[in-house]
Amino acid sequence: MPGAELVAVGSRTPDGARRFADKHGAKRAYGSWAELAADDEVDVIYVATPHAAHHEATMTCLAAGRAVLVEKPFTLDLADSVELVEAARSRGVFLMEAMWMRTNPLVLRVVELIAEGAIGEVTSVQADFGVAGPFPPESRMRARALGGGALLDVGVYPVSLAHLLLGVPQHVRAWAKIGPEGVDENTGMIFGYDSGALATLSCGMVGATPLAASITGTTGRIDLPAPFFRPPSATLYRGVGEPETIPADLTGGGYQHEAAEVQRCLAEGLTESPLVPHATTLEVMGLLDAVREQIGVHYR
């Protein structure tokens, strides 16, 4: 990113950190999060560990006064997420979830179009995210100790899209096929809203699904092709006439938008992003908790 430099990396072992640093051109490599967080040349740390380690790593960084970008899902559950947000707020330190979809310019344009009334009142959101396996039992996708399962790894995207467009549902229903490791392999969710709107969502790790989303309103529809969380375009149907195709700027890998948002927030002295605010992260984590309770997936 322009104006940014990869100063240091941290890993569970010095050798792992060194290999990553050599590959990506980082100046220094540390064998622990504590050592990385103690580096005074570091302005912000990106936590990209398996889900189960997010809370400990982030708390270590916040305690050292370092701004943190935490990979999704923020933590394993709402309680841990609340602890991180409270720690960041009490210290006045920037903290943001790395939900790159919420910083994607085309996704933000879709939100604007809906707010402008392009498709009327939203009545339905449909989205899926399924990946093909098989994954070995010890992989982060299946290992319960690592926060495995389809919901937290890929289901967070359709849930976040529904939340972005419709907010917090008043009704949540879910079902899942649970694997031998005790995590969900294939999950379906229906969110109901007092407005009458529905969100029909699915996620899985037993087959590659279309990775598409469709947003229907009273006067039109917007389709997001694969992958809907970083769409190459959007198609707007206004109800009459030919559909409009809205292309995306696909420069870069897509993660640059969340990195740029972090840079902007730090430059402006903000402690949370208006695009991915703490309240949004906590509300989505609450929904994931509600789904996990219904499907019987527990990490503690």
C-alpha positions in Angstrom: 0.0 0.0 0.0 1.2 3.5 -0.7 2.4 5.1 2.5 2.7 1.8 4.3 5.7 -0.4 5.1 5.9 -4.0 6.3 8.1 -3.4 9.3 7.9 -6.7 11.2 6.0 -10.0 11.5 5.3 -12.3 14.4 4.6 -16.0 14.5 4.4 -18.9 16.9 8.0 -19.8 16.1 11.0 -17.6 15.2 11.7 -19.9 12.1 8.1 -19.5 10.8 8.3 -15.7 11.3 11.7 -15.5 9.6 10.5 -17.4 6.5 7.5 -15.2 6.2 9.6 -12.0 6.6 12.1 -13.2 4.0 9.3 -14.0 1.5 7.5 -10.7 2.0 10.4 -8.3 2.7 9.8 -7.5 6.3 12.6 -6.0 8.3 12.2 -8.0 11.5 10.8 -11.3 12.5 9.6 -12.3 16.0 8.7 -15.6 17.5 5.8 -14.3 19.6 3.0 -11.7 19.5 4.3 -10.0 22.6 7.7 -9.3 20.9 6.0 -8.0 17.8 3.7 -5.8 19.9 6.7 -4.4 21.8 8.3 -3.1 18.6 7.9 0.7 18.7 8.2 1.1 14.9 5.0 -0.8 14.5 1.9 1.4 14.1 -0.7 -1.3 13.4 -0.8 -5.1 13.6 -2.8 -7.4 11.4 -3.9 -10.5 13.3 -4.4 -13.4 10.9 -4.1 -16.4 13.1 -6.6 -19.3 13.2 -9.9 -18.1 14.7 -9.2 -19.5 18.2 -6.1 -17.4 18.7 -7.6 -14.0 17.7 -8.6 -13.0 21.2 -5.3 -13.7 22.9 -3.2 -12.2 20.1 -5.3 -9.1 19.8 -5.4 -8.5 23.6 -1.6 -8.7 23.6 -1.4 -6.1 20.9 -3.9 -3.8 22.5 -2.2 -4.0 25.9 0.9 -2.7 24.2 -1.0 0.2 22.7 -0.9 -1.1 19.1 -3.7 -0.5 16.7 -5.1 -3.8 15.4 -6.9 -5.1 12.3 -8.3 -8.5 13.2 -9.2 -11.1 10.6 -12.8 -12.3 10.5 -14.4 -13.8 12.4 -13.4 -11.3 15.1 -13.3 -14.1 17.8 -15.1 -17.4 18.6 -18.0 -15.7 20.3 -19.7 -12.5 21.3 -18.3 -12.5 24.9 -14.7 -12.5 23.6 -15.5 -9.9 21.0 -17.0 -7.6 23.7 -13.8 -8.0 25.8 -11.6 -6.8 22.8 -13.8 -3.8 22.1 -13.9 -2.8 25.7 -10.1 -3.1 26.0 -9.6 -1.0 22.8 -12.0 1.7 24.0 -10.5 1.9 27.5 -7.1 2.3 26.0 -8.1 4.6 23.2 -6.6 2.3 20.6 -7.9 1.6 17.1 -9.5 -1.8 16.5 -11.2 -3.1 13.4 -12.5 -6.4 12.0 -11.0 -7.3 8.7 -14.3 -7.8 6.9 -13.0 -6.7 3.5 -16.5 -6.9 1.9 -17.6 -3.9 3.9 -14.8 -1.8 2.5 -15.3 -2.9 -1.1 -16.2 0.0 -3.3 -18.7 -1.9 -5.4 -20.5 -3.3 -2.4 -20.6 0.2 -0.9 -22.1 1.4 -4.2 -24.8 -1.3 -4.0 -25.7 -0.1 -0.5 -25.9 3.5 -1.9 -28.2 2.4 -4.7 -30.5 0.7 -2.3 -30.6 3.7 0.0 -31.5 5.8 -3.1 -34.4 3.6 -3.8 -33.1 1.9 -6.9 -35.0 -1.4 -6.1 -37.5 -0.1 -3.6 -37.8 -1.7 -0.2 -35.6 -4.7 0.3 -37.7 -7.9 0.7 -35.2 -10.7 0.2 -31.4 -11.3 0.5 -30.0 -14.6 -0.8 -26.4 -15.6 -0.5 -24.2 -18.7 -0.3 -20.6 -19.6 0.4 -19.6 -23.2 0.1 -16.2 -24.6 -0.5 -15.2 -28.0 -1.7 -13.3 -30.4 0.6 -12.3 -32.8 1.7 -10.4 -31.2 4.6 -8.4 -33.4 7.0 -9.6 -33.5 10.6 -6.6 -31.5 11.8 -7.2 -28.6 9.4 -8.4 -25.3 10.7 -11.6 -25.9 8.8 -12.5 -29.0 10.9 -10.5 -28.8 14.1 -12.8 -27.7 16.9 -9.8 -26.4 18.9 -9.1 -24.0 16.1 -12.6 -22.7 15.8 -13.4 -24.9 12.8 -16.6 -25.2 10.9 -18.2 -23.6 7.9 -20.1 -20.9 9.8 -17.2 -19.0 11.3 -14.9 -19.4 8.3 -17.2 -18.7 5.3 -20.7 -18.3 6.7 -19.7 -15.0 8.3 -19.8 -13.5 4.7 -23.5 -14.2 3.9 -24.4 -13.3 7.5 -22.5 -10.0 7.2 -24.1 -9.2 3.8 -27.6 -9.7 5.3 -26.7 -7.5 8.2 -25.3 -4.8 6.0 -28.5 -4.6 4.0 -31.2 -5.4 6.6 -29.6 -5.0 10.0 -30.3 -7.3 13.0 -33.1 -9.8 12.3 -35.9 -10.4 14.8 -36.1 -14.1 14.0 -33.2 -16.6 13.4 -33.7 -20.2 12.3 -30.8 -22.5 11.4 -30.0 -26.2 10.7 -26.6 -27.9 10.1 -25.0 -31.2 9.3 -22.4 -31.7 12.1 -19.2 -33.5 11.3 -17.3 -36.0 13.5 -15.1 -33.2 14.9 -18.2 -31.4 16.3 -18.2 -28.5 13.9 -20.7 -27.7 11.1 -20.1 -29.1 7.6 -23.2 -27.7 5.9 -25.4 -25.0 7.3 -28.6 -23.2 6.3 -30.0 -20.1 7.9 -33.2 -18.0 7.5 -33.3 -14.6 9.1 -36.7 -12.9 9.5 -37.4 -9.2 9.9 -40.5 -7.5 11.2 -40.6 -5.5 8.0 -41.4 -8.8 6.3 -38.0 -9.2 4.7 -36.2 -12.5 4.6 -32.5 -13.5 4.3 -31.9 -17.0 3.1 -28.3 -17.9 3.6 -26.1 -21.0 3.4 -22.5 -22.0 4.0 -20.6 -25.3 3.8 -17.3 -27.1 3.3 -18.6 -30.2 1.5 -19.1 -28.7 -2.0 -18.4 -25.5 -4.0 -21.5 -23.4 -4.3 -22.1 -20.5 -6.7 -20.8 -17.9 -4.2 -23.5 -15.5 -5.5 -25.9 -13.1 -3.9 -29.2 -11.6 -4.9 -31.0 -8.7 -3.3 -34.6 -8.3 -4.2 -36.7 -5.2 -3.6 -40.3 -4.2 -4.2 -39.4 -2.6 -7.6 -36.2 -4.3 -8.7 -33.2 -6.6 -7.9 -29.5 -6.4 -7.7 -27.4 -9.6 -8.5 -23.8 -10.0 -7.3 -22.0 -12.8 -9.2 -19.2 -14.9 -7.7 -17.6 -14.1 -5.5 -20.3 -11.8 -4.0 -18.0 -10.6 -1.2 -15.6 -9.2 -3.9 -17.8 -9.0 -6.9 -16.4 -8.3 -10.4 -19.7 -6.5 -11.2 -23.2 -5.9 -10.1 -26.4 -6.2 -12.3 -29.2 -3.8 -11.5 -32.8 -4.7 -12.6 -35.0 -1.7 -12.1 -38.2 -3.6 -13.0 -38.5 -2.1 -16.5 -36.0 -1.8 -19.3 -32.7 -3.4 -19.8 -30.5 -4.4 -16.8 -27.6 -2.2 -15.9 -24.2 -3.7 -15.3 -22.0 -1.9 -12.9 -18.3 -3.0 -13.2 -15.9 -3.1 -10.3 -12.3 -1.8 -10.2 -10.4 -5.1 -9.8 -7.0 -3.5 -9.3 -5.1 -5.4 -6.6 -6.3 -8.4 -4.7 -9.1 -6.6 -2.9 -7.6 -6.5 0.5 -6.1 -3.1 -0.3 -9.5 -1.4 0.5 -9.5 -2.5 4.1 -5.8 -1.6 4.5 -6.6 1.8 3.0 -9.5 2.2 5.5 -7.2 1.4 8.4 -4.6 4.0 7.1 -7.3 6.6 6.8 -8.7 6.0 10.2 -5.2 6.2 11.9 -4.4 9.4 10.0 -7.6 11.0 11.3 -7.1 9.8 14.8 -10.1 7.5 14.8 -10.3 4.5 17.2 -12.9 2.6 15.0 -13.9 2.6 11.4 -17.2 4.0 10.3 -17.3 1.3 7.6 -16.7 -1.6 10.0 -17.7 -0.1 13.4 -17.5 -2.0 16.6 -21.3 -2.2 16.9 -21.5 -4.0 13.6 -18.9 -6.5 14.5 -20.6 -7.3 17.8 -24.1 -7.6 16.2 -22.7 -10.0 13.6 -21.0 -12.0 16.3 -24.3 -12.2 18.2 -26.0 -13.6 15.1 -23.2 -16.2 14.7 -23.7 -17.2 18.4 -27.4 -17.5 17.9 -26.9 -19.8 14.9 -24.3 -21.9 16.7 -26.7 -22.4 19.6 -29.4 -23.7 17.3 -27.1 -26.0 15.4 -25.2 -27.3 18.5 -21.7 -26.1 17.8 -19.7 -25.1 20.9 -16.1 -24.2 21.3 -15.9 -24.2 25.1 
